Amino acid sequence: MNIQLDEGMWRKILAQSGGDLPPAFKSPKPGGNTVYLLALEGSDPDPKWTFWEKALDTAVQMFQPSPAMTHVELFIPPDGEADEAHYATYLGKKSGFGSSFGGVESSRKFYLEQNGEAWRAIPIMAPGATIKLRDECTRQQNVPYGSAYRLFNYPYAVPPFRSLAWTVDMSPEAPAHCASLTARCIQAALPELQLPHTPAWYGPSTLFLELSREARMTSYKYHAVDMAHLRALVEDEEAVDAEDRLLRGSDARVKELTEQQCLAGIEHLTKRVTAAGSVGDETAARVSQRELARALLRFSLVNRGGPPDVPDDELVAKAEAAHAEAGHVDHSSAFR
């Protein structure tokens, strides 16, 4: 019988013997084994949207299980300075990394201002996940969204038509909406996650629910426990400080953080998400997923994203006002 040791087991054994990790488990930096799914919760359509945007947004929310998500994309923590974190596709666009859809200003407006409280994030963990998934996303760039005459293949993501999802072409260059493209990249790069259905079967909500299942969060939680004994108390204190800055600090305070500190704060929030998800606490899970999403977005768009577009105090005031509304905010944006 073959026995396979995961990273946590290797670290325990080698920490006691004074050895080092096998190359297969060495990540370029903390977080190299963790990527994230960003999901946008549904809301009322924006009056400025086109007919197709309104119709599709309504259909996606109506025919999906709760929570109704209207868009999903991947967040891949960078392994190098030139690496971009966001990989997505949008209605009427072709798939690509963040800069292919606009600059820092437009990205901040979409992610942090218009939809700041609507994002939720969940971790996806596997050895070497960042490198494997980035390579696959690079291979699947410039994929078209799909044809309006086929309703962008969304019918295959709802019953009874999803029984025919296996008939949809899922080759790397085949058209795909956000959920099927995301699932396609995950299946190709990280087959060990064992997504049970063909990528076309998934809509934004069903993919979010599959990747946030209690069993997955429990396995991730135990992985985090295995790693916890290796961190010194001062490292945990730094992670808590980084977390606080990413969630509530001004832009200037966020930009003072090093990338390692940001990733430590994000890891701290990731543990909170897995802890809530592992016990089925939906309220705590939703709060922690929103906080994790905010930290990821501020890391990518503030810490790495250049000078702030508005004064720090104005951004802080906006964030506090949004939190005070307890989630009842306008999520206006074009359907993604």
C-alpha positions as CSV (number, residue, x, y, z in Angstrom):
1,M,0.0,0.0,0.0
2,N,1.3,3.4,-1.0
3,I,1.2,6.2,1.7
4,Q,1.1,9.8,0.5
5,L,2.1,12.6,2.9
6,D,0.7,16.1,2.4
7,E,2.6,19.3,3.1
8,G,1.5,19.5,6.7
9,M,2.7,16.0,7.4
10,W,6.1,16.6,5.7
11,R,6.6,19.8,7.6
12,K,5.9,18.1,11.0
13,I,8.3,15.3,10.2
14,L,11.1,17.5,8.8
15,A,10.7,20.2,11.5
16,Q,11.5,17.6,14.1
17,S,14.4,16.1,12.2
18,G,15.9,19.5,11.0
19,G,15.3,18.6,7.4
20,D,13.8,20.6,4.5
21,L,10.7,20.2,2.4
22,P,10.8,18.1,-0.8
23,P,11.0,20.4,-3.9
24,A,7.4,19.4,-4.9
25,F,6.0,21.1,-1.9
26,K,8.2,24.2,-1.9
27,S,6.1,27.2,-2.9
28,P,7.7,30.4,-4.3
29,K,6.1,32.3,-1.4
30,P,3.4,31.9,1.2
31,G,0.1,31.2,-0.4
32,G,1.6,29.4,-3.4
33,N,-0.7,26.4,-2.7
34,T,-3.8,28.5,-2.3
35,V,-5.9,30.3,-5.0
36,Y,-9.3,31.9,-4.6
37,L,-12.7,32.0,-6.2
38,L,-14.2,35.5,-6.2
39,A,-18.0,35.5,-6.5
40,L,-20.4,38.5,-7.0
41,E,-23.7,38.3,-5.2
42,G,-26.8,39.3,-7.2
43,S,-28.8,42.5,-6.9
44,D,-31.3,44.5,-8.8
45,P,-30.3,45.2,-12.5
46,D,-28.8,48.6,-13.2
47,P,-31.2,50.8,-15.4
48,K,-28.2,51.6,-17.6
49,W,-27.7,48.0,-18.7
50,T,-28.6,46.8,-22.1
51,F,-31.5,44.4,-22.7
52,W,-29.2,41.4,-22.9
53,E,-27.4,42.3,-19.7
54,K,-30.7,42.8,-17.8
55,A,-32.2,39.6,-19.2
56,L,-29.2,37.5,-18.5
57,D,-28.7,38.9,-15.0
58,T,-32.3,38.2,-14.1
59,A,-32.2,34.6,-15.6
60,V,-29.0,33.8,-13.8
61,Q,-30.4,34.8,-10.5
62,M,-33.9,33.3,-11.0
63,F,-32.8,29.8,-12.1
64,Q,-29.9,29.3,-9.7
65,P,-29.9,28.0,-6.1
66,S,-29.2,30.4,-3.2
67,P,-27.0,32.3,-2.7
68,A,-27.6,33.7,-6.2
69,M,-24.2,34.7,-7.7
70,T,-24.1,36.6,-11.0
71,H,-20.4,36.3,-11.7
72,V,-17.3,34.3,-10.6
73,E,-13.6,34.7,-11.4
74,L,-10.3,33.5,-10.2
75,F,-7.8,35.3,-7.9
76,I,-4.3,33.9,-8.2
77,P,-1.8,35.3,-5.7
78,P,1.2,36.5,-7.6
79,D,4.4,34.4,-7.7
80,G,6.4,37.3,-9.3
81,E,6.2,41.0,-9.8
82,A,4.8,40.8,-13.3
83,D,2.0,38.3,-12.3
84,E,-1.6,39.6,-12.4
85,A,-4.0,38.3,-9.8
86,H,-7.4,38.4,-11.6
87,Y,-8.4,36.1,-14.4
88,A,-12.0,36.4,-15.8
89,T,-14.3,36.8,-18.7
90,Y,-17.2,39.2,-19.1
91,L,-20.3,39.5,-21.3
92,G,-19.2,40.7,-24.8
93,K,-15.5,40.3,-24.0
94,K,-12.8,37.6,-24.3
95,S,-11.2,35.9,-21.3
96,G,-7.9,37.3,-19.9
97,F,-6.1,38.7,-16.9
98,G,-7.1,41.9,-15.3
99,S,-5.2,44.5,-17.4
100,S,-6.9,43.3,-20.5
101,F,-10.2,44.7,-19.2
102,G,-9.1,48.2,-18.1
103,G,-6.6,50.1,-15.9
104,V,-6.4,50.5,-12.2
105,E,-9.0,53.3,-12.0
106,S,-11.7,51.4,-13.8
107,S,-10.9,48.2,-11.8
108,R,-11.1,50.0,-8.5
109,K,-14.4,51.5,-9.5
110,F,-15.9,48.2,-10.4
111,Y,-14.4,46.0,-7.6
112,L,-14.2,48.4,-4.6
113,E,-16.7,51.2,-5.2
114,Q,-19.6,49.8,-7.1
115,N,-19.5,46.3,-5.8
116,G,-17.4,46.5,-2.7
117,E,-19.8,44.7,-0.3
118,A,-21.1,42.2,-2.9
119,W,-17.9,40.2,-3.3
120,R,-17.4,36.9,-1.5
121,A,-14.2,34.8,-1.7
122,I,-13.4,31.2,-0.9
123,P,-10.0,29.4,-1.0
124,I,-9.1,26.6,-3.3
125,M,-6.1,24.6,-2.0
126,A,-3.7,22.1,-3.8
127,P,0.1,21.7,-4.0
128,G,1.5,24.3,-6.5
129,A,-1.9,25.7,-7.2
130,T,-0.8,29.2,-8.1
131,I,1.7,28.1,-10.8
132,K,-0.5,25.3,-12.2
133,L,-3.6,27.5,-12.4
134,R,-1.8,30.5,-13.8
135,D,-0.3,28.4,-16.5
136,E,-3.7,27.0,-17.5
137,C,-5.4,30.5,-17.4
138,T,-2.6,31.8,-19.7
139,R,-3.3,28.9,-22.1
140,Q,-7.1,29.8,-22.0
141,Q,-6.8,33.5,-22.8
142,N,-8.9,35.2,-25.5
143,V,-11.8,32.7,-25.1
144,P,-15.0,34.2,-26.5
145,Y,-18.0,34.5,-24.1
146,G,-20.4,32.8,-26.4
147,S,-23.4,33.5,-28.6
148,A,-26.6,35.3,-27.5
149,Y,-28.5,32.9,-29.8
150,R,-27.5,30.0,-27.5
151,L,-28.2,32.2,-24.4
152,F,-24.4,32.1,-23.8
153,N,-24.8,28.3,-22.9
154,Y,-26.4,29.2,-19.6
155,P,-29.3,26.8,-20.2
156,Y,-26.9,23.9,-19.8
157,A,-26.2,25.1,-16.2
158,V,-29.9,24.7,-15.1
159,P,-32.2,21.7,-14.9
160,P,-33.4,19.9,-17.0
161,F,-30.9,21.0,-19.7
162,R,-27.8,20.5,-17.6
163,S,-28.3,16.8,-18.2
164,L,-27.0,17.6,-21.7
165,A,-24.0,19.7,-20.4
166,W,-21.6,16.9,-21.5
167,T,-22.4,17.7,-25.1
168,V,-21.0,21.3,-24.9
169,D,-17.5,21.7,-26.3
170,M,-15.1,22.4,-23.5
171,S,-11.8,22.5,-25.5
172,P,-9.5,25.4,-24.4
173,E,-10.6,27.7,-27.2
174,A,-14.4,26.9,-27.0
175,P,-16.7,29.8,-26.0
176,A,-17.6,29.8,-22.3
177,H,-19.3,32.0,-19.7
178,C,-17.6,32.9,-16.5
179,A,-18.6,29.8,-14.4
180,S,-17.9,27.2,-17.1
181,L,-14.6,28.9,-18.0
182,T,-13.5,29.0,-14.4
183,A,-14.5,25.4,-13.8
184,R,-12.7,24.4,-17.0
185,C,-9.5,26.0,-15.9
186,I,-9.7,24.4,-12.4
187,Q,-10.4,20.9,-13.8
188,A,-7.5,21.1,-16.2
189,A,-5.0,22.6,-13.8
190,L,-6.1,20.9,-10.5
191,P,-7.7,17.6,-11.3
192,E,-7.1,16.4,-7.7
193,L,-10.0,18.7,-6.7
194,Q,-12.3,16.3,-8.5
195,L,-15.1,18.6,-9.6
196,P,-18.0,16.1,-10.1
197,H,-19.5,17.6,-13.3
198,T,-18.4,18.8,-16.7
199,P,-17.6,22.5,-16.7
200,A,-20.7,23.5,-18.7
201,W,-22.9,22.1,-15.9
202,Y,-21.9,24.9,-13.6
203,G,-23.4,28.3,-13.2
204,P,-21.9,30.9,-10.8
205,S,-23.9,29.7,-7.8
206,T,-23.5,26.0,-8.3
207,L,-19.7,26.4,-8.8
208,F,-19.5,28.6,-5.7
209,L,-21.5,26.0,-3.7
210,E,-19.4,23.1,-5.0
211,L,-16.1,24.8,-4.1
212,S,-17.4,25.9,-0.6
213,R,-18.8,22.5,0.4
214,E,-18.4,21.7,4.1
215,A,-16.1,18.7,3.3
216,R,-13.7,20.9,1.3
217,M,-13.6,23.6,4.0
218,T,-12.9,20.9,6.7
219,S,-10.0,19.5,4.8
220,Y,-8.6,23.0,4.3
221,K,-9.1,23.7,8.0
222,Y,-7.0,20.7,9.0
223,H,-4.3,21.7,6.6
224,A,-4.1,25.1,8.3
225,V,-3.9,23.4,11.7
226,D,-1.0,21.2,10.5
227,M,0.9,24.4,9.5
228,A,0.0,26.5,12.6
229,H,2.7,25.1,14.9
230,L,5.4,26.4,12.6
231,R,4.5,30.1,13.0
232,A,5.9,32.1,15.8
233,L,3.7,34.3,17.9
234,V,5.2,37.5,16.4
235,E,4.2,36.2,12.9
236,D,0.6,35.8,14.0
237,E,0.6,39.3,15.5
238,E,1.9,40.7,12.2
239,A,-0.8,38.8,10.3
240,V,-3.5,40.2,12.5
241,D,-2.1,43.7,11.9
242,A,-2.0,43.2,8.2
243,E,-5.5,41.8,8.2
244,D,-6.8,44.9,10.1
245,R,-5.0,47.3,7.6
246,L,-6.4,45.4,4.6
247,L,-9.9,45.6,5.9
248,R,-10.1,49.0,7.6
249,G,-6.9,50.9,7.0
250,S,-6.4,53.8,4.6
251,D,-4.8,53.3,1.2
252,A,-1.6,54.8,2.6
253,R,-1.5,52.2,5.4
254,V,-2.2,49.4,3.0
255,K,0.6,50.5,0.7
256,E,3.0,50.4,3.6
257,L,2.6,46.6,3.9
258,T,5.0,44.3,2.2
259,E,3.6,41.6,-0.1
260,Q,4.6,39.0,2.5
261,Q,2.6,40.9,5.2
262,C,-0.4,41.1,2.9
263,L,-0.3,37.4,2.2
264,A,0.0,36.7,5.9
265,G,-3.1,38.8,6.6
266,I,-5.0,37.0,3.8
267,E,-4.0,33.6,5.1
268,H,-5.3,34.7,8.5
269,L,-8.7,35.6,6.9
270,T,-8.6,32.4,4.9
271,K,-8.5,30.3,8.1
272,R,-11.6,32.2,9.3
273,V,-13.4,31.2,6.1
274,T,-12.5,27.6,6.4
275,A,-13.4,27.5,10.1
276,A,-16.9,28.8,9.5
277,G,-17.4,26.7,6.4
278,S,-16.3,23.5,8.2
279,V,-19.1,23.7,10.7
280,G,-21.8,24.9,8.3
281,D,-22.2,28.4,10.0
282,E,-23.8,30.3,7.1
283,T,-23.8,33.7,8.8
284,A,-20.2,33.5,9.9
285,A,-19.2,32.1,6.5
286,R,-20.8,34.9,4.6
287,V,-19.2,37.6,6.8
288,S,-15.7,36.0,6.6
289,Q,-16.0,35.4,2.9
290,R,-16.8,39.1,2.4
291,E,-13.9,40.1,4.5
292,L,-11.5,37.8,2.6
293,A,-12.7,39.2,-0.7
294,R,-12.1,42.8,0.5
295,A,-8.6,41.9,1.7
296,L,-7.8,40.2,-1.7
297,L,-9.1,43.2,-3.7
298,R,-7.3,45.8,-1.6
299,F,-4.1,43.8,-1.9
300,S,-4.3,43.6,-5.7
301,L,-5.7,47.1,-6.4
302,V,-4.2,49.2,-3.6
303,N,-1.0,47.5,-2.3
304,R,0.0,46.4,-5.8
305,G,-2.1,48.7,-7.9
306,G,-0.5,52.1,-8.0
307,P,-1.5,55.5,-6.4
308,P,-5.0,55.9,-4.9
309,D,-7.7,57.6,-7.1
310,V,-9.3,59.5,-4.3
311,P,-8.0,60.7,-0.9
312,D,-7.6,58.1,1.8
313,D,-10.0,59.7,4.2
314,E,-12.7,59.6,1.5
315,L,-12.1,55.9,0.8
316,V,-12.3,55.1,4.5
317,A,-15.6,57.1,4.9
318,K,-17.1,55.1,2.0
319,A,-16.0,51.8,3.5
320,E,-17.4,52.7,6.9
321,A,-20.7,53.8,5.3
322,A,-21.0,50.6,3.4
323,H,-20.4,48.5,6.6
324,A,-23.0,50.6,8.5
325,E,-25.6,49.7,5.9
326,A,-25.1,46.0,6.9
327,G,-24.7,44.8,3.3
328,H,-27.7,46.7,1.8
329,V,-25.8,48.5,-0.9
330,D,-26.2,49.1,-4.6
331,H,-24.2,46.4,-6.5
332,S,-24.7,48.2,-9.8
333,S,-22.4,47.1,-12.6
334,A,-22.8,45.6,-16.0
335,F,-23.4,41.9,-15.8
336,R,-20.1,40.2,-15.6
